[in-house]
Amino acid sequence: MQNKVANQTAGSRDYLPALDGLRFMAAMLVAGGHYASIIGQGTFPETLASFTGLGMTLFFVLSGFVIHYNYYNTIPKAGGTRSFAVARFARLYPLYFILFVFDFTYTDVTARSACGHAGEGHWLGLISYLTLTQSWFYAVICKASMIYQYGPVSAVSWSISVEVFFYVTYVGIAKLIARKKWSLKHVLIFSSVGYLLVVVFLFSCSGFQLAIDRAGFAAFGPVATVEAGYNDSLLRWLLYFNPVARLGEFFAGMAAAHFYVMQRPDRASRHAQASAVVFVSVVAVVATHLWLYDVIAPNNVTVARIASPLYGPLIAIMMYLVARYDTRCSRMFSNSILVRFGEASYSIYLLHEILPSAYKRIGLLAPDQWFAWPLWTGSLILLALISRLSYLYIERPARFAIRKWLGTGR
């Protein structure tokens, strides 16, 4: 979840506005999917809720693309790792810290955390959340998994923890590429093998569900089993929240970025087939998502649990084409409105669960479809506006201040 400021740190890279537009689309897919489940309360088509998976995979592939595009040749240089760490910390932490502290305090005062009124248990997950490592390992506190300890902000922050894991991993990858002087072929092979290993891991975990349940029960108690509830189970963590399970999507984006920077970019639209190819790639992503979720998943529980990472490479190909060619699709994603709200995608993501939580407190949620659709639409618009303000008055000033304070400039 980067933005164009990250690009400015690399110095030698052109800004690609379409990526900000794609980032806005990813944030809206996640928020829209969650709102369909929470606000719709069963009155919305299940397909709409499934787009959360598409949004998350789009985010993770974008992360791989943007990080590699901006930093693959700067991290190996003297001071490169520190500059990268400062830039990522300044990007992610300020807004997250503010919202998490509010989340933590509110759930403690109102006893709405997983531990309820068991005061001391409420504090057990604090270090993991403050260090953004809450998704790096599986743990159970007060009969709930680490992911679901606190309120709405904490419930979505698992992916931010995954992003931090990506950053730590990528520092080693970038240095390996530079030290070994890998060619395009080597990077593509590395990324492909890494992605395939992740897919094998996902299917293997699904195949050993009984063994995983037994191990989870022995180590963490009944809450770690699928029988007690899939959301808090050890299997769910292995397949979804576990950073290793999402590395394939990051690798796919990284490979697309490397292919982009190693080829001569051609932003001209003189290629007769460019527009058609880019459009087909976008349609292919959506069609594959619908096929997996609406056709395969209802009859295959394994695919239902791991569907979105399976089309990560297809999203990476689409992303490469959108970035490389100047087509109608590329210009649509580069629209100034989408770009401006794409800059606020991090705020959109972190803030989006707060609105329905507030609706519940005031009794605004209702199962009536005539009311649910306007509420769903209005909530997304309100979220986008609030998030833009959050970006302008919290995210961006805090990021600039931290980078200036730590000596890396803007």
ABEGO torsion letter per residue (X at the ends): XBBAAAAAAAGABBBBAAAAAAAAAAAAAAAAAAAAAAAAGGABBAAAAAAAAAAAAAAAAAAAAAAAAAAAAAAABBGAAAAAAAAAAAAAAAAAAAAAAAAAAAAAAAGABAAEABAAAAAAAAAAAAAGAAAABBBBBGGBBAAAABBAAAAAAAAAAAAAAAAAAAAAAAAAAAAAGBBAAAAAAAAAAAAAAAAAAAAAAAAAAAAAAAAAAAAAEAAABAAAEAAABAAAAAAAABAAAAAAAAAAAAAAAAAAAABBBBABAABAAAAAAAAAAAAAAAAAAAAAAAAAAAABAAAAAAAAAAAAAAAAAAAAAAAABBBAAAAAAABAAAAAAAAAAAAAAAAAAAAAAAAAAAGABBABAAAAAAAAAAAAAAAAAAAAAAAAAAAAAAAAAAAAAAGAEX
